[in-house]
Amino acid sequence: MVATSVQTAQDFVRWLDHVRLTDIPMVGGKNASLGEMIQQLTSKGIAVPGGFATTAHAYRHFISSNQLDETLRHLFADLDVADVKNLQQRGQQARSLLLHAPFPPELEVAIRDAYRDMCNHYGPDVDVAVRSSATAEDLPDASFAGQQETYLNVHGEAQIIESCKKCFASLFTDRAISYRQTKGFDHFDVALSVCVQKMVRSDLATSGVMFSIDTETGFKDAILITAAYGLGENVVQGTVNPDEYRVFKPTLKQGYNPILSKRLGSKALCMVYDTGGSKLVKNVPVPLVQQQRFALSEAEILTLARWTCIIEDHYSSLRGGQFTPMDIEWAKDGITGDLFIVQARPETVQSQRQDNVLRTYQLQKPEGTQPLVTGRAVGAMVGNGPACVILDVQEIEQFRPGEVLVTAKTDPDWEPIMKQAAAIVTDQGGRTCHAAIIARELGIPAIVGCGNATSAVKTGQAVTVSCAEGEDGYVYEGALPFEVKEMALDTLPTTRTKVMMNVGNPDMAFGLAALPNEGVGLARMEFIIANHIQVHPLALVNFDSLKDGSTKRKIAKLTQRYDDKPQYFVDKLAQGIGTIGAAFYPKPVVVRLSDFKSNEYANLLGGEPFEPKEENPMIGWRGASRYYDERYRAGFALECQALKRVRDEMGLTNIILMVPFCRTPEEGRRVLAEMASHGLVRGENGLQVYVMCELPSNVILADEFSQVFDGFSIGSNDLTQLTLGLDRDSALVAHLFDERNGAVKRMVAMAIATAKANGRKIGICGQAPSDYPEFARFLVEQGIDTMSLNPDSVIRTILDIAEMEASL
């Protein structure tokens, strides 16, 4: 757009394409950022709608022309933001003063002239968004997100002038006053710039928010994208539960397609233009069939993710290369189909966190405890207190410090009490909504998108809010005890024996990656199948011929978006494995192929018709013997497809495969041949294949197994069982089960020695080293390469190993 700024002494207007990030004092953080992207990033393919901004001088001219400064200072002289009534009264009076003050004619003319220039460029009566941009917002340590007002679908000069005045007045919303006071900003040092920006017709398409960092764990290499139908305010304010997509940055930049997860949101409402009503916008219901579809295509997800990387890299470069994760709003135009960035600011919570201190929360709940409600966890913390259910912001005076706020959704008007809450629970919203963002900033747990929290939880009821159990958060009845542990990570010693982790739950992977580790020594595929997929693979392959109508209906509900039912298994498994692989990239992640026993497979949905009845499934048809068998070969093919996608399409070549319960070297070769038939060729694209060392035959024939596989991982549970002739499922002989038995230790020593003699890596993935320090010492003495432990044992075992190695 041609620059036509009003060049006067007052300098009331600036075109966005003539401002940079250094102009925050003149046009505020939002407008400066928009100008920065228009000037610097459009050449890199990023689209940003044009427009103009009123200046900080324009706001101050408005205040001085109406002689409001002294009046406002007097009004705020006895401000007490801790007193909700006092805050509300001062805020209402301040806003009224500004709303009833006339616009200086010269300022009004400047705005009208700028809008007419926009109409000359975009067409007559162009629809615009009128957004507030404060001179103290979007700073690296204080976002001021949502403190002032935004008006969408504004058209015509009169509406724009009215909206600009409302934006000026919104500098004194209750939440903005409270936020400035909390952050230590002088109310009269902050000015308000207004952005008048061409509307993106996302009312006819989709919009959302994205972060270039994992919002819950601070994992730096993941992008979180949320999306819903219509204008983006519904996502920002938490009115809808949006779709969520995660993308892995490192391999995205290498040209791969690393979409780690796609989570469907309900997206029940769509904000559109209110063309025939009295308001500018309105919400309309979304048809159920549309709710059940993802709002973005894979191509759109990847485009937005690439833009996120470009924006993050640019803003990091402006800070001398310092990592600067970004909080970005995007929109898709329903007329042209084009994507746009409509706002970008530094993320202000995870980026400020100390990396050298690890804080973990462990909830102590009685076995069998069931939650009152479940939603999306925000912050890996636990909090408890009496619940306070409030359905209307006008009733926030009922809230008392230390209570758990339970409501339908929050917006910035709730902030004066949110900062006093022990935790926050909402019916609506996703992990980028207002409640989630403020909870992170305040450092308190929140659960959003519960659906029924306001009806399931009662005011005065003691509750515990747990966000420390994965991506889902749970509200439990009662004040359950919990423990908080802190560890200074920079004080941990370095050990020769590498300490890895056993990880099965993808939802926990990003958080666990913050622990000191050398990668994942055991990623159990069974956890993903049982908890994320839930269906027997052969029931999906043979879906049309299933006889049990009830089972068929349950599977159909789980896979309702899939015409190709087996693809559901491949997608879910690839996303689960990919998430674990990405969390620890580029460190090795050893993924064990499925090792269900036949009775466990039978318990999966639709599994019973495909599984034999075995007297002792523990030593029956499990592990390697299934993969090349005609009775399971089609199921194993799905596992291979998922793994090939993770390595070849997502680019996660740090994934190492491991074959369990492989009885003979010949069986190992048959498994490798079966894998190769599905494109998983050992040695190709760096693919390594390990074998579990859990049978006496694996130890006795370790020389021969070394010719077939690249490494070994000792499974101490099964090796103890089969060395001592115990059924580890039998309570009758449980007292004899002990990995420290001399026979077991001799087996372990033989395995380590033989693997090393053959130049093969060998580790252990059983729990024995963390349960028994003397067993860990034995392994260190034998020179084992790695120990893979449950996460809660890692730090203690590192300290133990360092002490052992020092004494050897």
N, C-alpha and C positions, 0 to 999 in steps of 0.2 A: 504494500500500500504506500502511496506517496505521502510523505510527511507533510501535514498541514497544521501542525501545532500552532495554537494561538501564541504568537511571539509578543508578549507584553511583559511589563515589569513583574506582574504577578505570576505569569507563566502557569496558568491553571491546568493545562492539559498536555499530556505527552502520549504519542502513539507508542504502542507496545513494541513495535520493531525499532524504536529509538531509545530503548532503555536496556540496561544490563543489570546483572546481579549487584553491582556496586551502587546501584541507585535505590537501594532499600530505604534510605532516609527520605527520598523524594516520593516514591510510589509504593512503598510497602513491600513486604516479602513476596506476596503472591504475584503482584504485577511485575516486580523485578525478575522473578523466576520465569514468568511467561515470556518476557522480553528476551531474557538470556537464551531460552530455547529457540525462539523465533530467529534470533540473529545467528546463533551458533550451531544449531542442530537440524534445522530444516534441510540443510545440504546433505545430511546423513540419512535423510528419508523420514524423519519424524515430522508429523503434521500437527500444527498448533493453530487454533482459530485466532484471527486477528482482532484488533480493537484498539481502544485507547484507555488511558487512565487519568483520573484527576490527580493532582499533586497534593502533597502534604501542605503546601502553601495554600492551596484552594480551601482545604478544611480549616486551616488557621484563619484565613481571611473570612470565612463564614462565621467562625466563633467571634472574632474581633469586631466584625461589622455589626453583629447583634449584641455586643458588649456582654457576652456570656461568661467570660473567663472568671471574673471575680465571683459571680453568682455560683458557678459550679464549685469553685474552691471553698466557698462558705458552706455549700451544701455537703461537701465531703469532709468537713472538719471533724465531725463526730461519727464518721463511718466505722462500723463494726461488722466485718464480713462474717464473723462467727455467729452473729445474731441475724437469723434469716429474715426476720421482720424488718430490722433496721436496713439490711441490704436491699430488700425489695422496695422499701419506701424511697431510699436514696436513688436507686436505679430508675424507678418509675418517674420521679421528679426530674432527673437529669434528662431522660429521653423526651419527656414532655416539653422541656425547655427548647430542645433542638428541633423537635417536630413542629412546633408552633412559631419558630423563627423564620422570617422570610429569606429566600435566597437572594444574595446580592445580584443585581441585574447583570453586571459584567461577568460573573461566574456562570449564571444561567445561559447567557449568550454563548460563552465559550463551549459549554457542553452541547447546546443545541447545534452549534456550527459543526462540532466534531461528529455528532450523530448524522448530520446531513451528508458529510463527507463519506461516512460509512455507507449510507444509502446510495450514494453515487457509485461506490465501488461494488457493493453486493446486491443492489436492487432496492426499490422503494420499500419503506417501512420494514426494514430488515429486523427480524426478531433477535433480541440480544439477551445475554445473561448479565445481570448487574451484581457484582461481587465486591464485598468489602476486603480491603487489603491494608492491615495496620502496619505502621512502621516498626513495630516490635515483634512481628510474627515471623514464623518460619526460620527461626534462628536454630543453630545446631543443638542447643540445649533447652529450647522452649518453643513449641510449635504454635501455640495459640489457635489450634485447629478448631474451627466451628464457633469461635467466640463471637464473631459478628455475623451479620445477616447476608444472605444471598437471595436474589430474586430471579426466577427463570421465566422465559417466555414473555419478556417485556418488549413492547413495541409502541412506537410513537413517542414524540418528544415529551409530551406531558407525563406519560408513565415513567420515562427515564428520569426526568427531574424529580418526580415524587420518590422513585426508588433510590436515587442518590441521597436524598435527604434522609430517608429511612436508614440507609447504610451509615451515614454520619451519626445518627442517633444511636445506632447499634454499638457504637464504641462504648456505650454505657449500659449494655445489657447486664443483668445481675451476674451472669457467668463470667463476662469479660472483666467486670470490676473485681470479682472474687479472684479470678486467675491472675490478674496483674498484681493484686495485693500479695498473693501467695508467692509469686515469682520475684517480688521485689522491684517492680516497675512503677515509676511515678505516673499517676493517671494523666498528668498534664504535660509529660514529655512525649507521650505517644500521640501520633496523628493518624488520620484515617484517609487513605486513598481509595478511590472507587474504580473498579475495572468494568468497562462496558465492552463486552466481548460477543462476537457473533455466536448465536446459538448453534450447537450441533444437534441435529434432529434425532437425538437418541430416544425421544419419546416414541419413535417408530421402530426402534431397534433395541440396543443394549448399552449398558454402561457399567462402570464399577471402579474399584480401587485396586492398586497393586503395590506391593512392597518388595524392595530388592534385598530383603533379609527375612529370615523366618521370624515371624512376629512373637512367637512364644519362647523360643530357645535362644534366639540370637545367632543361629547358624547362618554364616555369611554367604554361603554359596547357593542358597535357594531363593527363588522368586515365588511369592504368593500372589495370585491373581484372583479377584472375586468378580462375579458378573451376575447381573439380573436384568430383567426387561425394563425398558423405559428410562426416564431421567435418573441421574445418579444419586439424587438426594435420598432415595429409599435405602440404598446400600450404606451411605455415609451415616444416616440417622438410625439405621438398624430396624427399619420398618419391615424389611423382608429378610429371609434367610437365603443368601445368594449361593450360587455355585462357587466352588473353590478349586483352583488348579495350582499345582506346584511344578516348577520347572528348575532344572539344575543348570546353573550358570556356566561352570567350566567347560562341559562338553557341548553346551549350546553354542559357545563361542568357537568351538572346533568344527561346527557345522552339523552336529548330530541333532536328533529329535528327542531330547531327554524330558518328556512330560512324565513326571514321577507319579502324579496322582490326579484324579479327577473325581471330585465329590459333588454329587447332585444336591442342590438346594431346592427348597419348595418354591421360591420366587412367586408367591401367591398374589402379589399386587404389582401393578405397573403404573408409574407416574407419567401422565401424558398432559398435553396442552388442554386447558379448559376453555375451549373455543366458544361455548355458548353460555358459560356460567359467569358468576361474579368474581371468581378467583382466577389466578393466572395458570395454575396447574391443579390436577386432581388425580386421585388414585382409582384405578379400575381393576376388577378381578382378572387374573390370568387364567385362561382355559386350562383344565387339568392336563390335557394332552401336551400342551406347551410347557407346563410346569415340569413334566417328566422328561423333557429334552434338555440337553446342555445348551446354555445360551451362546456359547462360543464354539466355533469349529477348531480343529487342531491347528489349522493354518493361522487363524486369528490369535490363538493362544501363543504360538511361536513368534508371531510378529510383535505382539505386545511384550513378550519376554525379551526379545532382541532390543526393542526400544528401551526397555527398563535398563538393560546393561549399558546401552549408549549413554543414557541420562546419568546413571550412577558413575560411570567412568569419567564423564565430563565434570560433574560436580566434585568428584574426588580430585581431579586435576586442578580445579580452582583452589583447593585447599592443600596444594603442594603434594599431592599423591596420598593424602590421608584418607583412609576408607570412609566414604560418606554414603551410607545406605539411604534410599529414597522412598518417600511416601508419595504415590502418584495417582491422580484421577484420570480416567480415560473415558471416551464415549465413541460410539459408532453412529454414523449418520445413516438413518433408515432410507433416505432418498438416494444418496450416492453410493452407500455401502462402504464408505471410507472410515478408517479409524483415526481418532484424534487424541492428543494429550491435552487436557484442559487445566491441569494444575500439577505442580511438582514441588515438593519441599523435603528437606532433610528429615529422616526418621529421628526421633528424639528420645527413644527409650532404650532399646537394645544397644544402640551405638554408644550410649553413655555408660554402659555397664562395665564393671571391672572384670577383665578376662582372667585375672590371676587368682580370683577367689571363687570357689565352687560351693554353692549353697543348695542343699537338697532337702526336700520335705518327705517324711515318711509317716503316713497315717497308720495309726494302730486301731484297726476296726475288728470287732468280733467276727469269727467265721460265719458266713451266711448272711452278713448284713446287706440289705437291699436298699438301693437309693430311692428317695422320694421322687426325684426327677433327674433327667440326664440331658446334657446339652454339649456345646462346644467349649472346651477348656481354654481359658485365657490366663497365662501365667502359671508356671509349674509350682504352685504354692497351695497351702491349706489355710483356711480361716474359719472361725466359728463365732457364734453369738446368737442372740435372739433375733428372729426374723421380724422385719417390718415390711408388710405388703402395702404398697402405695400405688394406686392406679392413675392418679392425676397429679401433675406437678404443682397444682394449687394446694395440695395437702402435704407438702414436704416439711412443714413445720412439725408434723407428728414424729418425724425421725429423730432418734437420739444417737449420739456418738457411740460407736462400737457395735451397732446393730448390723444385720445383714439386709441390705436393700434388695427387695424383691419387687419387680415391676414388669410391665409389658415391654417397654423399651425406654431408653433415655435419649435426651438431646442435651445440648449445652446448658439449658435452664436447670438441669438437675445437679450440675456440678457443685454448688455450695454444700450439698449433703453427701455427695459421692466421696468427697475427700475425708469424710468422717466415718465412712463405712468400714466394717471388718471384711466385707466381701459384697459382690454384686451378682444378682441372678436376674436374667430377663427371659421373657417368653420369646422374643423376636431377636433378629440380628445375626450377623456372621462375625467372623474374627477380625474384620476391618471396620466394624460399626463403631459408633460413638462410645458406647459402654465399654467395648473392648479396648479402644485406644486410651481412654481416660484411666481405666483400671491398670493398664500397664504403666502409664505415667505415674500413677499414685503408688504402684508397687503392691497392689492387693489382688487376690484371686477374683475372677469373674467367670460365670458360666452364662453363655448367651445362646439364644435359639432353642430354649427348652420346650417351648410350645404350651406347657400347662403349669408353669411354676406358680403363677399368681393364684391358681385354684388348688394346687396340691400342697402348698405351704401356707401355714396360718400365722398371722401376726402374733408375736410372743412366743412362738414355738422355737425351742433351741435347735439349731441346725449346724452342721459342719459342711463347708463348701470345699470339696477336694478337686484340685486341678493338677494333682501330682501323679495321676495314673494313666497318662497318655493323652491322646487328642480329645477324648471325651471327658467331660467333667461331671461330677456327681454331687448331689445334695443329699446328705444323710441326716436322719433325725438324731438329735442329741449332740452334745458337745464332746465329740470323740477326741481322745488325746492324739497328739502328733509330735514328732521330733524334727528339729531343724539342725542339720549338720553343716559346718563350714570347713573348708579345706583350702589352705593357701597352696595353689598348684605349683608356684615357682620354687617351692621348698622341697619338692619331691626329688629323690636321687634318680640317677640313670642306672639301669641294670643291663648286664650282658644278656641275661635271659629275657626275651621279649615277652611282655604281658599283653595279651589280646583279650577280647571280650566275647562272651556268648550272647548273641542278640537274635531274638525271634520276632519281636513286635515292631513293625515298621513305624508305628505311631510314636515309639520311644526313641527312635534311632538318632534324630537330630540332637536331642538332649543328651543322650549317652555319649555322643561323639565328643562332647566337651570334657569328658573324663580323660585322664592320661592313658593312652593306649597305643598299640602298634597295629591296630586293625581288628578285624573280627575273625576269630578262629573257628567259630561255629555259628552259622545262621541257619536255623531250623526251618525248612520249608513247611513242615507240618503246622506250625503256628499260623502261617498265612492261609493255608488251605482250610484249617478248622475254623478260624475266626473271621477271615475276610471273604473267603469263597463259600465255605459251608457245604458245598455240594460235591458228591463223588464225581470225578471226571468222566467216568463211563456213563453216568446218568445223564450228563450233558451230551456226550457223543451219541447216545441212544435215546434221546429225549422223546422222540415221536413214538417209540415203541414201549414206553413205560406203561405198566399196567395199573399201578396204584394212582387213582385219580387225585387223592389228597396230596400225595407227594408231588405229583406233577403240577398241581396248582401252586404249591409252595415254591417249587423251582421256577415256575413261570413268573411268579411275583418278583423273585430275586433278580431274574434275568430279563425283566420286561422290556428293557431297551435293546435287547439283542435278538435279532432274527436268527443269527448263527450262534446257537447256545454254547458250543465249545469255546467260542471267542471270549465269552465272559470269563472262563477259567484262565485263559491266556492273558487277558488284560489285567485282571486282578493280581495274578501271580507276578507278572512282569512289573507292575507298579509297586508291589510290596518288596520284591527283591531289589528293584531299582532304587527305591528309597533308602534301603539299608546300604547298598553299594555306594550311593551318592554321599550319604552321611559321613562315610569314612574315606572317601576318595582322596588321594590315589593309593591309600594304604590297602593291603590285601583284604578281601572279604571272602571267606571260605563258605560257600553255600552247599549244604548237604542236600542231596536229592531226597525225595520223599522217603520217609522211613516209618510210615504207619504200619502197625500189625493188622492182620485181616479183620480182627474184631473192631479195631479203631476205624478202619476204612468203612466197615459196615455201619458204623454209627453216623457217618456223614449222610446228609440228605440224599436219598435215592441209592444208598450204597449197598443195602442188604442183598438185592438180587445178584450182585456182581462179586460177592465175597464168599469163600468157602467157610464151613464151620470147622475150626481147628481145635484140637484138645489143648495144645500148647502153642498159641500163636507167637509167643516170645521167641521161639526158635524155629518158626515155620516159614510161611511164604511172606517174606519181608525183604526190603532192601533190593540188592542187585538182582535177585532171582525173579523179581516181578518185571523188570524193565524190558527184557527181551522175550517174555512169555506172551503167547498169543492172547491169553486171557486179560492182560493188562497193557499190552503194547500201545494201544490207541490212547490210553491215559497218559503213559509216559511221553508220547509224542507231544502232548500239550505242554508238559513240563519243559521239554526241549525247545519248543517254539517260544515260550516265555523267556527262557534263558538266552536264546539267540537274540531276541529283541533287545534284552537288557545290554548285552555286550556289543552287538553290531549296530543297532539303531540308536540306543541311548548313549553309546560310546563308553560304557562302564566296563572297560577291559580289566579293571582290578578284581573282577569277580573270578574266583577260582571254584571249580566244581569238585564235589567230594562224593564218592560212592560209598554208601553204608552196607554193612553186612555182606561183604563180598567173600564168598567161601573159598574160591580157588583163583589162581591167576588166569586160568582159561575163562572163567566166568567174567573176570574183569575185562578180558579182551572182547567178549561178546557184548558187554555193556558199552564199551568204547565204540564198537562197530555200530551199535544201535544209535548212539548219540551222533556218530558221523553221518548216518543216513538222514539225520534231520539238520545237518549243517554245523554241528558242534564237533569239529575235528581237533583232537588234541594237537597242540603245537601251532595251529593256524590262528592268526591274529593274537598270538601270545597266550592261547588258552592252555592253562594247566589243569590237570585233573589229579586230585588226591584220592586216597582210599582210607576209610576208617580202619584203624588197627584195633579190632575189638574181639577177634576170634583167635584162639590158639594157632590156627592155620596161618593167620596173617603174620604171626611172630615167627613160627617155624619156617615158613616159606618166604620170609621177608626179602631174601635175595631175589627170588623170582618175581615177587610183587613189585620190586624196585625196577624191574625191566618194563613193567606195564604202566606204572603210575609215577607222578612227579613228586609225591610226598605222602606222608602218613600223619594221621591224627589219632592218638590213642583215646579210645572210648573206655574209660576205666570202669564204668558200670557193667557193660556187657563183658568186658574182658575178665572182670572179677567173677561174674556169674558163671561164665563158661570154663574158667580155669578151676573154680572150686565146685562146679557141678550144682550150682544153686539156681533155683527159679526166683529171681528177685521180686516177683509179684507174690511170692508165698510168705505169709507171716510165720509159718511153722519153722522155717530155716533162716529167718531174717537175722537172728543173733549171730550167725556164722559169716554174714556178709561183711567183709572188711578189706578195703583196697591195700591195707598195710600188711596183709598176709605175705609171708615169705615167698610163696609160689607166685603170687601176683607180681610182686616186686621183681622177681627173677625174670618173669615174662617181659615186664616193662624194660628192664635193663638190656635184655637181649634185643628187643625191638629197636631201642635207641642206638645200640652199638652197630647193628646190622644196617640200619638206615644210613648212618653216618659213613660206614665203610663203603656204601654204594653211592655216596654223594647226594643223598635224598634228604629233604627237610623233614623234621619230625617234631610234632608238638603233642599236647594233651588238651582235651576239651572237656574233661570230667570235672566234678566238683571237689575231688579229693584234695588237691593242693591247697584250696582255701579252707577246707574243713580241718585238715591235719597239717600243721606247720612242719612236722617231721617228714611227712610225705613230700612236701614241697622241697625240703632240704635234700631229700634223696634224689629228686628229679634234677635239681641244680647240680648235684655231685655227678650225676650221670651225663651232664652236658646237654640236656634237652634244649631244643632251639626256642620253643615258645610254650607258654601256658595260657590257655584261654579260659577265662573265669566268668562267673556271673558278675554283673556290674557292681553289686554291693560289696564284692570282695576285692575289687581291683586295687584300691589305694592301700589297704592294709597289707595285701600280698606283695605289692611293690616294695613297701618298707621292709617286710620280712625277707624278701629275696635279696635286697641290697645288703642287709645285715649278714645273710648267709654267704653271699659272694665275697664279702669283705673278709670273712673268717676262713675261707678256703685257701 
